[in-house]
């Protein structure tokens, strides 16, 4: 994968509903929980109004194939937690952002992250400690048509 243009952006703070999965394929677990909760509420109808972010939590390690993944979806202040869905605050931050077209090749995500981190180092953008995020521009459940933005946290 070759990075397209990298953009430096500030993501604003938002209130999020969170769905979590842990195991060999935590993305599927977390996505299933989010869909079950968000679809009946219409939150999946418009990704511009209710953007979806994902993040590893915890990151995969070399010692175990199991890891965690969390999906966040932007919600209004009146939304309450329910069942496996938690409510939290994303505090925002500065990010280097690159577009990633997965299109049935999940390895493009890891390759994209490696290229983006390399780009940040080469261009003197120190990595920050806030969350590295994947912003989903298409439905996360449709792997063959998946398009996302990789959002690498930076200090500006």
Phi and psi in degrees as a GROMACS rama.xvg file:
@    title "Ramachandran Plot"
@    xaxis  label "Phi"
@    yaxis  label "Psi"
@TYPE xy
-117.129  130.746  UNK-2
-64.2324  138.791  UNK-3
-80.1258  -159.575  UNK-4
-60.3535  136.923  UNK-5
-100.577  133.532  UNK-6
-117.603  139.285  UNK-7
-96.0208  122.092  UNK-8
-134.699  159.948  UNK-9
-109.462  120.575  UNK-10
-89.3339  127.419  UNK-11
-73.852  157.914  UNK-12
-65.7142  141.229  UNK-13
-144.146  158.503  UNK-14
-90.4292  134.623  UNK-15
-130.304  149.318  UNK-16
-96.1983  140.339  UNK-17
-124.726  135.032  UNK-18
-122.779  134.542  UNK-19
-121.269  142.545  UNK-20
-136.901  149.426  UNK-21
-140.805  135.369  UNK-22
150.895  -153.254  UNK-23
-76.2144  -27.8861  UNK-24
-139.136  68.795  UNK-25
-67.6072  -23.4903  UNK-26
-59.5613  -43.7364  UNK-27
-63.8033  -41.8066  UNK-28
-62.1207  -50.8832  UNK-29
-65.6614  -40.4176  UNK-30
-63.0439  -42.1276  UNK-31
-58.7129  -42.6058  UNK-32
-65.5521  -42.5011  UNK-33
-65.9167  -44.2078  UNK-34
-60.8037  -45.8139  UNK-35
-57.5639  -37.6125  UNK-36
-85.2545  -45.498  UNK-37
-81.8997  -33.9059  UNK-38
-59.862  -48.0527  UNK-39
-63.9137  -19.7522  UNK-40
-91.3736  -1.90891  UNK-41
78.5752  9.12828  UNK-42
-70.4658  -18.352  UNK-43
-94.2274  1.03079  UNK-44
-73.9182  -27.3061  UNK-45
-145.803  103.958  UNK-46
-70.812  -12.7004  UNK-47
-77.4026  -36.833  UNK-48
-79.7911  -40.5669  UNK-49
-123.59  73.9022  UNK-50
-62.0433  149.732  UNK-51
-114.64  130.537  UNK-52
-120.728  154.489  UNK-53
-135.494  154.723  UNK-54
-156.335  148.252  UNK-55
-73.9349  137.443  UNK-56
-160.933  92.759  UNK-57
-81.2713  167.069  UNK-58
-64.9689  154.038  UNK-59
-60.6567  147.74  UNK-60
-122.203  164.354  UNK-61
-74.206  -11.1925  UNK-62
-95.5402  -14.1219  UNK-63
-148.482  140.14  UNK-64
-78.4508  -5.59278  UNK-65
-90.5521  139.445  UNK-66
-154.342  177.342  UNK-67
-113.189  154.496  UNK-68
-143.59  141.881  UNK-69
-129.58  133.625  UNK-70
-103.076  138.155  UNK-71
-118.469  141.507  UNK-72
-131.961  135.49  UNK-73
-66.2699  133.192  UNK-74
-134.351  163.341  UNK-75
-78.7611  163.879  UNK-76
-60.3033  -23.4148  UNK-77
-85.9636  -4.23024  UNK-78
-75.5684  134.124  UNK-79
-110.681  154.236  UNK-80
-65.6253  153.368  UNK-81
-157.231  128.578  UNK-82
58.4423  -125.395  UNK-83
-80.8161  -3.73028  UNK-84
-90.7482  123.451  UNK-85
-104.28  157.837  UNK-86
-114.264  135.839  UNK-87
-148.881  -178.192  UNK-88
-119.746  128.227  UNK-89
-95.7356  123.486  UNK-90
-82.0441  -5.16627  UNK-91
82.1498  -175.507  UNK-92
156.538  179.046  UNK-93
-93.965  139.988  UNK-94
-141.804  147.503  UNK-95
-94.0955  126.596  UNK-96
-121.581  131.752  UNK-97
-131.6  143.106  UNK-98
-78.6348  138.936  UNK-99
-135.02  117.533  UNK-100
-98.9544  113.613  UNK-101
-82.1523  -49.6957  UNK-102
43.9502  48.4511  UNK-103
84.9302  3.96982  UNK-104
-119.941  81.3553  UNK-105
-58.3537  -22.9117  UNK-106
-63.213  -20.2176  UNK-107
-62.1057  -27.3092  UNK-108
-68.2049  -52.3134  UNK-109
-61.6572  -42.1328  UNK-110
-63.5385  -40.8793  UNK-111
-62.2099  -42.7563  UNK-112
-62.0558  -44.0127  UNK-113
-60.6272  -44.218  UNK-114
-65.6274  -40.4852  UNK-115
-67.2703  -43.4657  UNK-116
-62.7716  -41.6418  UNK-117
-61.4495  -41.1501  UNK-118
-61.4784  -43.3391  UNK-119
-60.3533  -46.2263  UNK-120
-64.2146  -44.7702  UNK-121
-62.7274  -32.6485  UNK-122
-100.958  20.0824  UNK-123
59.2185  38.5495  UNK-124
-105.501  105.196  UNK-125
-66.9996  140.41  UNK-126
-75.0264  138.443  UNK-127
-99.1326  172.566  UNK-128
-94.5627  -5.68955  UNK-129
-74.0781  170.874  UNK-130
-60.4443  134.778  UNK-131
-78.7599  132.121  UNK-132
-127.417  153.161  UNK-133
-115.23  119.007  UNK-134
-97.2369  122.923  UNK-135
-85.8313  121.064  UNK-136
-95.3045  -13.73  UNK-137
-130.906  171.151  UNK-138
-59.4077  120.183  UNK-139
-59.195  -20.8563  UNK-140
-79.6252  -10.4016  UNK-141
-104.765  79.0085  UNK-142
-58.3896  -35.7971  UNK-143
-71.6088  -16.6686  UNK-144
-120.062  18.6025  UNK-145
-71.2172  128.646  UNK-146
-132.803  132.739  UNK-147
-145.911  166.17  UNK-148
-106.253  130.085  UNK-149
-88.1314  127.59  UNK-150
-118.916  101.648  UNK-151
-93.9245  122.176  UNK-152
-69.8789  132.32  UNK-153
-131.308  158.325  UNK-154
-94.2358  130.498  UNK-155
